[in-house]
Amino acid sequence: MNMLTNHPPTSELQALDAAHHMHPFTANAELASRGARIITSARGVHLTDSDGNRILDAMAGLWCVNIGYGRDELADAAARQMRELPYYNTFFQTSHVPAIALARKLAELLPGDLNHLFFASGGSEANDTNIRLVRHYWAARGKPEKKVIISRRNAYHGSTVAAASLGGMSAMHAQGGLPIPDIHHIDQPNWYAEGGNLSPEDFGRERARQLERAIEELGEERVAAFIAEPIQGAGGVIVPPETYWPEIQRICDEREILLIADEVICGFGRTGNWFGSETFGIRPDIMTLAKGLSSGYAPIGASAVSDEVAEVIATAGEFSHGYTYSGHPVSAAVALENLRILEEEAIIDTVRSEIAPYLAERWRSLAEHPMVGEAVIVGMVGSVALTPDKAARAPFASPPGTIGTICRDRCFANKLVMRHVGDRMIIAPPLVLTRADVDVLIERAWRSIDETWQEAKRQGLLVAG
Ligand SMILES: *Cc1c(COP(=O)(O)O)cnc(C)c1O
């Protein structure tokens, strides 16, 4: 029996999964007792699981399936490339057509003078590249002591040792002796959770100025770069106050440090423009790309680098860094086809002019629910904060994620994928969502939140902490 096309019953698959498959970001013992949800196919914005349920995927997989599932053009591009040249490397003075074509296309789409691409297999690897790139850059400019990278608490930059160090997830740092040296974290611009009595505008400026103070304390001669996501994704879809990015940009302009925008989620239309940097007026020296670059159809990531940084690196001899799959021809061919579809079908224009405004209007209506403290959204990425006390923006007394997990499970039961981060519920649906899909999404989200509210009341969990 071919297990992929004619699969055993769900319970058998779950037992095999638990016996042999170690899952990322999962309590594996708990998973073994409950059994994984097994997804067997997908089309458009819908998943099908091994029991035949059709589920609206409001997370686009893991924030990546921007053009939606089931596009034959990408399958054809992959098959064509596998037949013609399934693999060759880009090391040691060699290259191939897909990597060249993708680099040129990205240089055309990227803002400013981000005209140079270093490829990786995903976002974590690209951020590892960025660490080595910025340190090598300053060393090449005769300042090898400029090594410290400033990042933020509750940032997510990936899961390798270096990328997890760069990120500011305390649960990740608690395992395996992270962070590595010379990474410094400042606070996040999360007004809802940490803004207290400040206005969002004052709070945004105040949090940005932490960067200025950190540079002063560490010494500008030691700081290589600042890295941040335009909108924090895995941290809970934290949209910074409007004052935040202009102030960060001012500080970076005035200091001799590089600015890295981690656009792994925000890139490729997520915020209603090609890049989140355009939405927020950020002018990065380096950009991290992955996820939507191939709409998740093949693993690929990249560091996009400015003319100036690329020139310094180019003239500094050999950059002793690279991945076997840097610019993998199949991934590059798939990414190119994805970009063609995004562009020719004007998907991002439709998002900006039509779907995102409608989704925003409907998403914000969730804030009318008694357990929703705020509902925020930019383009096609949004979150709601669940709370027992709206006026106080209070967290629950129960351990963070208790209510979020209930809500996530209610969503699955109602055939909707929303993810929880603590007690925030988040969405990042495919960009090809229709208005009718938006109506279904909001209806299921409201129902799931409402059922969670009833359940929290029943369990006596509607208590502020
Ligand atoms: C997902 C993500 C990464 C890591 O990408 P991988 O492809 O999982 O290695 C890095 N940065 C951000 C902002 C992400 O959301």
The ligand as a Tripos MOL2 file, in Angstrom:
@<TRIPOS>MOLECULE
LIG
   15    15     1     0     0
SMALL
NO_CHARGES

@<TRIPOS>ATOM
      1 C1          9.4500   31.9670   10.8290 C.3       1 LIG1
      2 C2         10.3670   33.0970   11.1090 C.ar      1 LIG1
      3 C3         11.7610   32.9310   11.0530 C.ar      1 LIG1
      4 C4         12.3980   31.5840   10.8860 C.3       1 LIG1
      5 O1         12.1950   31.0550    9.6250 O.3       1 LIG1
      6 P1         12.4090   29.4700    9.4080 P.3       1 LIG1
      7 O2         12.1510   29.3180    7.9290 O.co2     1 LIG1
      8 O3         11.4310   28.7700   10.2860 O.co2     1 LIG1
      9 O4         13.7940   29.1330    9.7590 O.co2     1 LIG1
     10 C5         12.5500   34.0470   11.2050 C.ar      1 LIG1
     11 N1         12.0180   35.2620   11.4050 N.ar      1 LIG1
     12 C6         10.6970   35.4500   11.4740 C.ar      1 LIG1
     13 C7         10.1600   36.8370   11.6700 C.3       1 LIG1
     14 C8          9.8210   34.3760   11.3510 C.ar      1 LIG1
     15 O5          8.5130   34.5490   11.4750 O.3       1 LIG1
@<TRIPOS>BOND
     1     1     2 1
     2     2     3 ar
     3     2    14 ar
     4     3     4 1
     5     3    10 ar
     6     4     5 1
     7     5     6 1
     8     6     7 2
     9     6     8 1
    10     6     9 1
    11    10    11 ar
    12    11    12 ar
    13    12    13 1
    14    12    14 ar
    15    14    15 1
@<TRIPOS>SUBSTRUCTURE
     1 LIG1         1 GROUP 0 **** ****
